[in-house]
Amino acid sequence: MENRGDDAPDRAGLDTGRSAERLAPSLLALTPAQTERAIERLGGRAFHARSLRRHVIQEGRILPEQWTDLSARLRQALMERLPPVAGEETDRRTARDGTVKFLTRFAPSAAAEGVPARQGGAVETVHIPSHRDVGTATLCVSTQVGCPVRCPFCASGRDGLVRGLQGHEILEQYVRGRAIGPLGRSVVMGIGEPLLAYPALAFALEAVRSEMGLGARRITVSTVGFPDRLRQLAPTRPGFQLAISLHSPDDEQRSELVPLMRGVPVEEVLQAGDHWFRETGREVTYEYVLLGGTNDSDGHARRLAERLSRRRATVNLIPYNPVEGDNYRRPAPEHVARFQSLLEERGIVATVRWSRGLEADAACGQLRRRGN
Ligand code: SF4
């Protein structure tokens, strides 16, 4: 994990006074304490550091002209040596319903002392206006460039994994999202498998909770559910809601739909979910992409209900969004309603999430690595 403690070694590349190079890839790579030290090296004071973090992280103000309480000299020094963000927004699309998808490109970095070279890459983030909390939005963030899970119905996983994101790159998506408008919720459901980028995600979420003010109940992390990792993580009571992408009640079919989980029985995943609930007191949501004619039969609904009966869990049904060049189809609304009622008749709480932002190609499963 990138260290956020006061005595943290300067693993993010904090200046040791040798040169006029950047102090870190961006402000977002530093903890609050590290930021104070960095600002002091630039001739500022601790309160400047607090003010800067408030502008950038709390308010999403990434332009130096928005930091009106900082001197022009300090602003210039910051832009040269500690910029607020490391990436560049290279694409943005807005759907009729107000959903905004944006692409952030991160440059490759050369190896430095103790820090290996990194490939560049672009990731997508989606800002979805909330119906529930009017005036706020839900932000969907990515954790990896590409995805190693390779679900056959998902555009993001087609080319496999390029690299995991760093903590500041995940946090930058939040900051850029905040710049569009206030955030009421966040879902870590974009490109990538969050538990495989966990140290970086934990670093980013710490700032999201403590400096952006999004509480644990407002952050949902969605994973394919590696049982061992969940068992290790649960006792630490991480500050987020857990969602596990199940997509089938049957071992064989799940192995096809979630290839990285081949060989991990569905029951083992569910038991890890039960353990999570016992340890954290928070119910798990099981995500189920409904693929017309594939995993949406009455038998699937009954077997899923059987798997989940006597468990504290809810199901989130996500009707599939068509992706160019694959063989799956979107189920009819009547079919979705039937699947839902078969679950509910058996005592399982099931909601349906019709993805929004289709026009912007921003709906779940449609994030593409354009321009990578
Ligand atoms: S659906 Fe999620 S886990 Fe599966 S390939 Fe796409 S991004 Fe990865």
Residues whose N, C-alpha, C, O or C-beta is under 5 A from the ligand:
A	BS01	SF4	C147 V149 R150 C151 C154 S156 G157 G190 I191 G192
